[in-house]
Amino acid sequence: MYAYGKNVAKEMLEKKEEIEKAYLYQNFKDKDIINELEKQNIKIVYLNKNEMDYKVNGNHQGIILETKEYEYTDIDETINEDIVVILDHLEDPHNFGAIIRTCEAAGIKSIIIPKDRSVKVNGTVIKVSVGTIKDMKISIVNNLVNTINMMKKQGFWIIGTDMQGTDYKQIDYSGKIALVIGNEGKGLSRLTKENCDFIASIPMKGKVNSLNASVAAALVIYEAVRNR
């Protein structure tokens, strides 16, 4: 897997994470990063711009790190928290990365994603999360509805987010809760929505009828944390 960008590289080098190889643009000038790569005996390969751009589809800032594949957390460990965030077939890695960053900032440590039709942890997610992904427990499951029902049996209240529901500031966020964030375009899937205990809605007072998934997630996450 590739991770890229200067901030991501600095974070990974500082934590001495396992890096198999570093690809640098021929004119890369950040001496601090280069010195740290050499200090940690990480092989450096210099490439031209086209070769760099071919490896990743994003703003790599002249540095790409080859790392081992992301290791997901077992679901039993992920739900060993009072607040869990569930992403219902989110597709945009930028939204995923931003939600990870918000969760870490708010003190939430667990995220669940489905195996199919969903963005996975990749270089873009890591870059947008700005290193916070290393402090998160992320599980991947075969069936979200089955997982939700399993969590209910373990005492979780399931709170979905949708345009049609109860004002998110009026929801009771006490106890063990799972906050479910829907797909960017379609929102919550029908079965997921039907299995939620509550639906939290963010009032829209302007011409826009919905918010970006990561923005909506941030509002609901902080409201849940504030009211505990």
C-alpha positions as CSV (number, residue, x, y, z in Angstrom):
1,M,0.0,0.0,0.0
2,Y,1.2,3.5,-0.7
3,A,1.0,6.4,1.7
4,Y,2.0,9.9,0.5
5,G,2.4,13.5,1.4
6,K,5.0,15.3,3.6
7,N,2.9,15.4,6.7
8,V,2.1,11.7,6.5
9,A,5.7,10.9,5.9
10,K,6.9,13.0,8.9
11,E,4.3,11.3,11.1
12,M,5.2,7.8,10.0
13,L,8.9,8.5,10.4
14,E,8.5,10.0,13.8
15,K,6.6,7.0,15.0
16,K,9.1,4.7,13.2
17,E,6.4,2.8,11.4
18,E,7.3,0.0,9.0
19,I,8.2,1.6,5.7
20,E,9.5,-0.8,3.0
21,K,10.6,1.8,0.4
22,A,10.4,5.6,-0.2
23,Y,9.8,7.1,-3.7
24,L,11.0,10.7,-4.0
25,Y,10.6,13.2,-6.8
26,Q,14.0,13.9,-8.4
27,N,14.0,17.5,-7.1
28,F,12.6,16.7,-3.6
29,K,14.3,19.2,-1.3
30,D,13.1,18.4,2.2
31,K,16.4,17.6,3.8
32,D,14.8,16.7,7.2
33,I,12.7,13.9,5.6
34,I,15.6,12.7,3.5
35,N,18.0,12.6,6.5
36,E,15.4,10.7,8.6
37,L,14.8,8.2,5.8
38,E,18.6,7.6,5.6
39,K,18.8,7.4,9.4
40,Q,16.2,4.6,9.5
41,N,17.9,2.8,6.6
42,I,14.9,3.1,4.3
43,K,15.6,2.5,0.6
44,I,15.1,5.7,-1.4
45,V,14.2,5.5,-5.1
46,Y,14.1,8.8,-7.1
47,L,11.5,9.1,-9.9
48,N,10.5,11.7,-12.4
49,K,7.1,13.5,-12.1
50,N,5.3,11.1,-14.5
51,E,6.5,8.1,-12.6
52,M,5.4,9.6,-9.3
53,D,2.0,10.6,-10.6
54,Y,1.5,7.1,-12.0
55,K,1.9,5.5,-8.6
56,V,-0.8,7.5,-6.8
57,N,-3.8,9.6,-7.8
58,G,-3.4,12.5,-5.4
59,N,-1.1,15.3,-4.3
60,H,1.9,13.3,-3.2
61,Q,4.1,16.5,-2.7
62,G,7.0,14.6,-4.1
63,I,7.1,11.7,-1.6
64,I,5.4,8.3,-1.7
65,L,6.0,5.6,1.0
66,E,5.5,1.9,0.3
67,T,4.1,0.3,3.4
68,K,2.4,-2.9,4.4
69,E,-1.3,-3.3,3.9
70,Y,-3.5,-1.8,6.6
71,E,-4.5,-4.3,9.3
72,Y,-8.2,-4.0,10.3
73,T,-9.3,-4.7,13.8
74,D,-11.4,-7.6,14.9
75,I,-15.0,-6.5,15.4
76,D,-15.1,-7.7,19.0
77,E,-12.4,-5.2,19.9
78,T,-13.9,-2.4,17.8
79,I,-17.3,-2.6,19.7
80,N,-15.5,-2.6,23.1
81,E,-16.2,1.2,23.3
82,D,-19.2,3.4,24.4
83,I,-19.4,5.2,21.0
84,V,-18.8,3.6,17.7
85,V,-19.2,5.2,14.2
86,I,-20.6,3.0,11.4
87,L,-20.1,4.1,7.8
88,D,-23.0,2.8,5.5
89,H,-21.2,2.3,2.2
90,L,-19.3,5.6,2.1
91,E,-17.5,5.9,-1.2
92,D,-15.2,9.0,-1.0
93,P,-11.8,8.4,0.6
94,H,-11.6,12.1,1.4
95,N,-14.8,11.9,3.5
96,F,-13.5,8.7,5.1
97,G,-10.2,10.4,6.1
98,A,-12.0,13.5,7.4
99,I,-14.3,11.3,9.5
100,I,-11.3,9.4,11.0
101,R,-9.7,12.7,11.9
102,T,-12.9,14.0,13.5
103,C,-13.3,10.8,15.5
104,E,-9.8,11.0,16.8
105,A,-10.2,14.6,17.8
106,A,-13.5,13.9,19.6
107,G,-12.0,10.9,21.4
108,I,-13.9,8.2,19.5
109,K,-11.7,5.2,18.8
110,S,-13.8,2.8,16.7
111,I,-15.2,2.8,13.2
112,I,-17.0,0.0,11.3
113,I,-17.2,-0.2,7.5
114,P,-18.8,-2.8,5.2
115,K,-16.8,-5.1,3.0
116,D,-18.7,-4.5,-0.3
117,R,-19.4,-1.2,-2.1
118,S,-17.4,0.9,0.3
119,V,-14.2,2.8,0.4
120,K,-11.4,1.0,2.2
121,V,-8.3,2.3,3.9
122,N,-5.9,3.6,1.2
123,G,-3.2,6.2,0.6
124,T,-5.8,9.0,0.2
125,V,-7.6,8.1,3.4
126,I,-4.3,8.0,5.3
127,K,-3.2,11.4,3.9
128,V,-6.5,13.1,4.7
129,S,-6.6,11.6,8.2
130,V,-3.1,13.2,8.8
131,G,-1.8,10.3,10.7
132,T,-4.7,9.9,13.1
133,I,-5.7,6.6,11.5
134,K,-3.0,4.9,13.6
135,D,-5.0,5.8,16.7
136,M,-8.2,4.3,15.4
137,K,-9.7,0.8,15.5
138,I,-11.3,0.1,12.1
139,S,-13.2,-3.1,11.4
140,I,-14.6,-4.4,8.1
141,V,-17.7,-6.6,8.2
142,N,-19.6,-8.7,5.7
143,N,-23.1,-7.4,6.6
144,L,-23.9,-4.1,8.3
145,V,-27.4,-5.0,9.3
146,N,-26.3,-8.2,11.0
147,T,-23.6,-6.3,12.8
148,I,-26.1,-3.6,13.9
149,N,-28.4,-6.3,15.3
150,M,-25.5,-8.0,17.1
151,M,-24.6,-4.6,18.6
152,K,-28.1,-4.1,19.8
153,K,-28.0,-7.4,21.7
154,Q,-24.9,-6.0,23.4
155,G,-26.7,-2.9,24.6
156,F,-26.0,-0.4,21.8
157,W,-28.6,2.2,20.7
158,I,-28.3,2.7,16.9
159,I,-28.6,6.3,15.8
160,G,-28.7,6.9,12.0
161,T,-28.4,10.2,10.2
162,D,-30.9,11.2,7.6
163,M,-32.7,14.4,6.3
164,Q,-36.0,13.1,7.6
165,G,-35.8,12.5,11.4
166,T,-35.5,14.1,14.8
167,D,-33.4,17.2,15.2
168,Y,-30.0,15.9,16.1
169,K,-29.8,18.1,19.2
170,Q,-32.9,16.5,20.6
171,I,-31.5,12.9,20.5
172,D,-30.6,11.1,23.7
173,Y,-26.9,10.1,23.3
174,S,-26.5,8.4,26.7
175,G,-25.4,4.8,27.0
176,K,-23.6,2.8,24.4
177,I,-24.4,4.2,21.0
178,A,-23.5,3.6,17.3
179,L,-23.7,6.6,15.0
180,V,-24.5,5.5,11.4
181,I,-23.3,7.8,8.6
182,G,-24.9,7.2,5.2
183,N,-23.6,7.2,1.6
184,E,-22.7,10.5,0.1
185,G,-25.4,10.4,-2.5
186,K,-28.0,7.9,-1.3
187,G,-27.8,8.3,2.4
188,L,-28.7,5.4,4.6
189,S,-29.6,2.2,2.9
190,R,-33.2,1.0,3.4
191,L,-32.4,-1.9,5.6
192,T,-29.9,0.0,7.7
193,K,-32.4,2.8,8.3
194,E,-35.1,0.3,9.3
195,N,-32.8,-1.2,11.9
196,C,-31.9,2.1,13.5
197,D,-33.4,3.0,16.9
198,F,-33.4,6.7,16.2
199,I,-32.8,8.9,13.1
200,A,-30.9,12.2,13.7
201,S,-31.5,15.0,11.3
202,I,-29.6,18.3,10.8
203,P,-32.0,21.2,10.1
204,M,-31.3,22.9,6.8
205,K,-32.3,26.6,6.7
206,G,-30.7,27.6,3.5
207,K,-31.0,26.5,-0.2
208,V,-28.8,23.5,0.4
209,N,-30.8,20.4,1.3
210,S,-27.9,18.3,2.6
211,L,-24.4,18.5,4.0
212,N,-21.2,16.7,3.0
213,A,-21.0,13.3,4.7
214,S,-17.9,14.3,6.7
215,V,-19.4,17.6,7.8
216,A,-22.7,16.0,8.9
217,A,-20.7,13.3,10.7
218,A,-18.7,16.0,12.6
219,L,-21.8,17.8,13.8
220,V,-23.5,14.6,15.1
221,I,-20.3,13.2,16.6
222,Y,-19.5,16.3,18.6
223,E,-23.2,16.6,19.7
224,A,-23.0,13.0,20.9
225,V,-19.8,13.6,22.8
226,R,-21.0,16.9,24.3
227,N,-24.1,15.3,25.7
228,R,-22.5,12.3,27.5
